[in-house]
Amino acid sequence: MNYDISDFQKEVIEESFKIPVLVDFWAEWCGPCKILGPALERLAEKHKGEWKLAKLNTDNYQEIASEFGIKSIPNVKLFIDGEVANEFVGALPEHMVEDWLKKAIPSKNHSTLNEAKELIEKGNQSKAAKLLEKILKENTDEAEAKVLLAKIYLFKDTDKSIQLILGINKSPDTSELVESIETISSLLTRQRYKSLTFESPEKEKYIDAINDLMNENFDSALSKFIEVIRNDRKLDDDGARKACIAIFKYLGEENGITLKHRRDFGSALYI
């Protein structure tokens, strides 16, 4: 199959809005290019329908090569939605290229996941849950969908939330939220079964904070947890600090409640 292209705008930029396009910048005189090229072609056939391969001879298209900062070849760039989403330089072994592609190519549910995230941010959790349930019905291994659904169910059905993330493979995109869900679900479950057995003058305030958290009153919960940090940092194995961090990660760093309490939290740690 011929992967050479002649119209970069149409065959790469415009096409990348429909499907990821992997561009192999190469030249006839480049020895490593002759090793990498056939490997990319085999992978393109193997993963047909997931992404497209486009080969561009840099000697014939020097302006395009210059536009994309090609200084050494082989140079491989992945285009998604008209932009370079990822890249590598050099003739990697075929298995390494395939591993790289698995991480670099968004799942087919990429747009649906983004829609679900936007709905969650807008507070429309019911509609977001339906989208995520649909994804998981088609692909039970979609980790990000599991994590987002676990976030939605955390306060409505804590047991279901825990089951969704049980044994999940954490990724850089999901690890913080998974750890947040684990921390919060542990607090909610322990409070539900009255298993907070330590003694401290701050115990009542700590339990009040957990009750506020259970009712999704994050503002009040954070105020009380921060007060506990100031007065008894060691309570429940540094539980108040861990709870604050978990709430910040659950809400997001740009959330108004997070921003409101971040400074007080920081100062409480260093009293």
N, C-alpha and C positions, 0 to 999 in steps of 0.2 A: 504493500500500500504506500502511496506517495503522501508524505506528510509535509513536503515543502510548501511554503506559502508565498504569495505575491502581493497580497493586500493586507497589511498588518492591521489597519484600522478595522476592517470588516471581519477578517478571519481570527483576530485575537481579541481586540478591545470589545467590539460589539458582540462577538460570540461568547465572551466570558461572562456576559450578563445572563446567558442561558445555561452554560455549563463551564466549570473550571477549565482553563486552557493552560497547558504546560508548554512553555516555549524553550526550545533547545537552540541556543545561540552557538553556532559552530562555523568551521571553515574546512576546506579541502585539505589544507596543509597541516591541520592539527591532528597529531597522532592520538591523543587521549579522546578526542571527539569521535574517532572511528571505533573506539571501545565503548564509549557511553551511548552513542547513537543507537546501535542495534538493541541495547538493553532497554532503552526508553521505548523503542518501537514494540518490543515484546510485551512490555508492561502496558502499553497503550492498547494492544489487542486483548490482553488478559482482562483489563479493567474498562473495556469498551462500554460507554454509556455513563461512566462515572466521571470521566474527564477526557479531554482531547489533547493530542500532541500536535504541536506546530513546530516545524524546523525552519530556522532562519539563518541563511548563509551570511555571515557578517561582512564578507568581502563584497557581496552584491548589494547589501543594505547597510552601508557604513553610517548613514545619518541616523537610522533607527538604533543601531548598536550604540552610537554616541549618546543618543537621547536617553537611553537606559543605563548609561554608565558602564558599558561592557569594556573592561580593561584586560581581561584574560578569559580564555575559553578552554574547555566548554564551560558555559555559564547557563544555568537553568533557572527560569523564573516562572512562578505560578501566578496567573492572572485570574482574579475573581472580581466580578462587577466592575471591570475596567481598570482595576488597580493591581499592582504587584502585591500579592498577599504573602509570598514566601519565596525563598530562592536558595541555591547553593552553587558553589563553584568547584570545578574539578570532576574527574571521572570516578565517581563513587561506584563500588560494587553494586550489582543489580539488587541484591537483597537489602542493602542499605538504602537504596533509592526507594524501594517499595515500603520500607519502614518509615522513611521520611514522608512519603506520600500519605500514608495512613494518618499521620499526625497533621499534615498540612491541608489535606482536602476536607472541607466541611462535610458533615453527614448530609444525607439527602433531606433530613428534617431541619436543616439549618434555619430556613426562613420561618418555619412553624415554631421552632424554639424561640426565635427572636420575637415573634408575635406574642407568644405566651409570656415572655419576660416583660414586654411592654404592658400587657394586660395586668400582670401582677403589680407592676409599678403604679398603675392607674387604680388599683384596688379591685379590679374585676377578677377575683380569684376563681369564681365559678366557671366562667368562660375559659380561663386559662387551664383549669383542671381538665375540662373536656378535651381541649387540644392535646394536652400531655397524655391523657388516658388513651387517646386515639393513636398517638405515636407509639406508646408502649404495647398496644394491642398488635401493631404491625412489627415492632422490634422490641422484644423484652429486654434487650441488652443496652438500650439507649441510656447511658449513665446520666447524662445531663437532664433528661426528661424525668428520671427517677428522683434526682436531687431537687429539682424545681417542684415536683409534686409533693415530695416530702416536706418542703418548706410550706406549701399550702396547707397540708394536713397536720402540721406540727401541733397546733393548738386545738384543732377540731377532733383529731383522732391520733393521739400521740403514738399509740401502738402501731398503727398503719404507717406512720411517718418513719418509725424506727425500722420496720420491716423493709421499707423501700430502699433504705441506704445500707442495710445489713450486708457486709462483705463486698461493698461496692469498691471498684478500683478508683481511687482518688486521682484527679488530674489537676494541673495548675489552675484550670478554670473553675473547678468545683471543690477543691480541698478545704478552703476556708469556710464555705457554706456548710459542707458536710460536718466539719468539726463544730461549727456553731450549733447545728441541729442536734448533734450528739450531746453537747454540753447542756443545752436547754432541755432536751427530752429527759435527760438523767435527773435534772432538778425537778421537773414536773412529776416524773414517776415516783421519785423518792418522797415528794410532798404528798402525792396522792395516797401512798401506802404508809405515810407517817413514819418513815425510816430515818428522819433527821435526828439522830440520837445524841449529838454532842451537847455540852453545856457551855453557855457563855451569856454574859449580860446582853449581848447583841443578838441572841438567838431569835427573840421575838421579832425584831426589826428585819432580820434576815428572812424569816418565814413570811412576814408581811410582803417583803420584796418579791419573793417567789409567787405568792398569791396574786400580786399585781401583774407579774409576768404571765401567769396562767390566764389572767383576764385580758392580756395583751395591752395592759396599761404600761407601756414601755417607759414613758416619762417618769412616772412615780417609782417604778421598779429601779430604774437607774439611780435616781436620787437616793433611795434607801440603800442600795448596794454600795454606793460610793461612801455613804455615811458609815456603813459597816467596815469598809476598808480602812477608814480613818481611825476607827475605834478598836477594831480587832481583826487585823489583817490575816491572822493565821486561822481564823474561824473556818471550819469545814474545808481544811486543806487549801486555803486561799480561794475559797469558793466564790466570794463576792467579786474578786478581780476577774476570775474566769467567766463569771456570769456577764459582767459588763462587756468584756471582749466579745463574747458570743452574741450578745444583743447588737453590738455595733456591726458585726459581720452579717447578722441576719437582716438588719435594716439597710445596711449599705453605708459606706463612709460619707456619702453626700446627703444622707437623710437629715432633715432638720433636727430630729431628736438626737441623733448621733452627734451632730455638730454642737448642739446645746450643751452636752455633757462631757465632751472629750477633754476640755481643759480642766474641769473639776476632777475628772477621773485621773488625769496625769498628775495633778498636784497632790491628790490623796495618796498616791503611791510613794511619794517622797517626803511625807511628813516626818 
